[in-house]
Amino acid sequence: VMISFFIAFPLGAYFLNKWLQDFAYRIDIHWSLYLWSGIITIFIALATISFRSIKAALANPVNSLRSE
């Protein structure tokens, strides 16, 4: 997630600023917006991984072996 964020951040910032320059009313996107989006993305990824790990740890292995 961190690697993809560091790849997407400069590309997104560049293309978003290029796109926003074409409007009559221009705004600047503050860097904190990118920071918060990265933090929220990392939180969602960690929550998903944690949930799936706990679910796998609590699962009964006999049920998995029966279906194989």
C-alpha positions in Angstrom: 0.0 0.0 0.0 2.8 2.4 0.8 4.7 1.7 -2.4 1.5 2.3 -4.5 0.8 5.5 -2.5 4.3 6.8 -3.2 3.9 6.0 -6.9 0.4 7.4 -7.2 0.9 10.6 -5.1 3.1 12.5 -7.6 1.2 11.3 -10.6 -2.1 12.2 -9.1 -1.0 15.6 -7.9 0.5 16.4 -11.3 -2.5 15.4 -13.3 -5.0 16.8 -10.9 -3.3 20.2 -11.0 -3.2 20.1 -14.8 -6.9 19.3 -14.9 -7.9 22.0 -12.4 -6.0 24.7 -14.3 -8.6 24.5 -17.1 -11.5 25.7 -14.9 -12.5 29.3 -14.6 -12.4 29.2 -10.8 -9.1 27.7 -9.8 -8.4 26.0 -6.4 -5.2 24.6 -5.0 -5.2 21.1 -3.5 -3.4 21.2 -0.2 -0.9 18.5 0.5 -2.8 17.4 3.7 -5.5 16.0 1.5 -3.0 13.5 0.0 -1.7 12.7 3.5 -5.2 12.0 4.9 -6.1 9.9 1.9 -2.9 7.8 2.4 -3.6 7.4 6.1 -7.2 6.3 5.5 -6.1 3.9 2.8 -3.5 2.3 5.0 -6.1 2.0 7.8 -8.6 0.3 5.6 -5.9 -2.1 4.3 -4.7 -3.0 7.8 -8.3 -3.5 9.0 -9.1 -5.8 6.1 -5.9 -7.8 6.6 -6.5 -8.0 10.3 -10.1 -9.2 9.9 -9.1 -11.9 7.3 -6.2 -13.1 9.5 -8.3 -13.4 12.6 -11.0 -15.2 10.6 -8.5 -17.6 9.2 -6.9 -18.2 12.7 -10.3 -19.0 14.3 -11.4 -21.3 11.5 -11.6 -25.0 12.1 -9.0 -26.7 9.9 -11.1 -29.9 9.7 -13.8 -28.0 7.7 -11.1 -27.0 5.2 -9.7 -30.5 4.9 -13.2 -32.0 4.3 -13.9 -29.8 1.3 -10.5 -30.7 -0.3 
